[in-house]
Amino acid sequence: MDSWRVLLATAIIPAIVLLFLVFMCPESPRFLVQRNRYPEAYKSLLELRGTPIQAARDLYYIHAQLQTEAVTVWDRHGGNSWWSEGEQIYAYQKWINKGNFFKRMMYLATDKRTRRACTVASIVMASQQLCGINALTFYSSSILHSEHVNAGEPSEGLFPNATAVKWYNFAFGLANFLFTFPAYIYIDLRGRRPLLLVSFIGMFFSLVAFSGFFEIAHHDTRLILVAVFASVLFVFFYSIGAGPIPFTLSAEVFPLCVREVGMSFSVMINFLGLGLLVLFVPELTKAFGRQAHLLFFFSGMNVLALILIFLLVPETKDVSLENMNSIFNRATKEQVLIHAPLLEPLYPKT
């Protein structure tokens, strides 16, 4: 544990496990339908569903949904399709052959419905970086343990030595992994939006507590344990909401016919935020002067993310295609007023 090379090498273990597990995963049925490979799509669904009748049902549903979306989404004005009524059965495949990735990306920006979906996806993806989880993950060694030039001066960090920080990192990652399992249970029971709100509220209070105990702990063992407990609570609240839900919700808000480009855009926002975080956290630490102040800053970012999610992010659990379209066909002002009707006086009546 004293060598950074050993820590870096440990990442090989989950990578090897995933390397073998990926061969056990069936190909995406939608991807196969998109390329007119219906027999392979049926076999894939048979692996996923287990019975022929369920596989056949889902194959028809995927086909019908893709064609319906292609007609309704790309023929916005109605009756002006470049395909005839008889060709609508393969409308999606025909559009895929005529279009390309960049045309579909342009559609995300020009269509109001998908533009609002991009806004929601951007909010949840950016919020994952605003919560501060990756600042603790990437910069834990410099935040939690600081070396000083004067030997007699105590470290500003929470832990007295770098070895303790490495063990903390191990426990931090293990907790993140284990606490994700409740999300798989409650994401369909409670919904995406409630879990996100609970997640950011919990992260705010636990990060404030962690920052406060971080500020006063020094090397008092009892206070260090309390601070570590607060950080574990932070990881718990992250893992049940802000960790897994942004990727689930981002995929759900886009129509199937532009879902791949929508998710590409969403993941780009996530990694753009991650890149900015990596670049600016060291400078922010210097600007704030103390590591605890940086953690207080991310507590405030949790509040910002919470407000954006509360006002703009709808619930997508068990929402049909038609209802999802009606949600995102509403103006942003209407979406805000649904979640916060008390804000209605702020909007001038038209």
Buried (B, 14 or more C-beta within 10 A) or exposed (E): EEEEEEBEEEEEEEEEEEEEEEEEEBEEBBEBBBEEBBEBBBBBBBEEBEEEEEBBEBBEEBBEBBBBBBBBBBBEEEEEBEBEEEEBEBBBBBBBEEBEEEEBBEBBEEBEBBBBBBBBBBBBBBBBBBBBBBBBEBBBBBBBBBEEEEEEEEBBBBBBEBEBBBEBBEBBBEBBEEBBEBBEEBBEEBBBBBBBBBBBBBBBBBBBBBBBBBBEBBEEEEBBEBBBBBBBBBBBBBBBBBBBBBBBBBBBBBBBBBBBBBBBBBBEBBEBBBEEBBEEBEEBBEEBEBBBBBBBBBBBBBBEBBEBBBBBBBBBBEBEEEEBBEBBEBEBEEBBBEBEEEEEEEEEEE
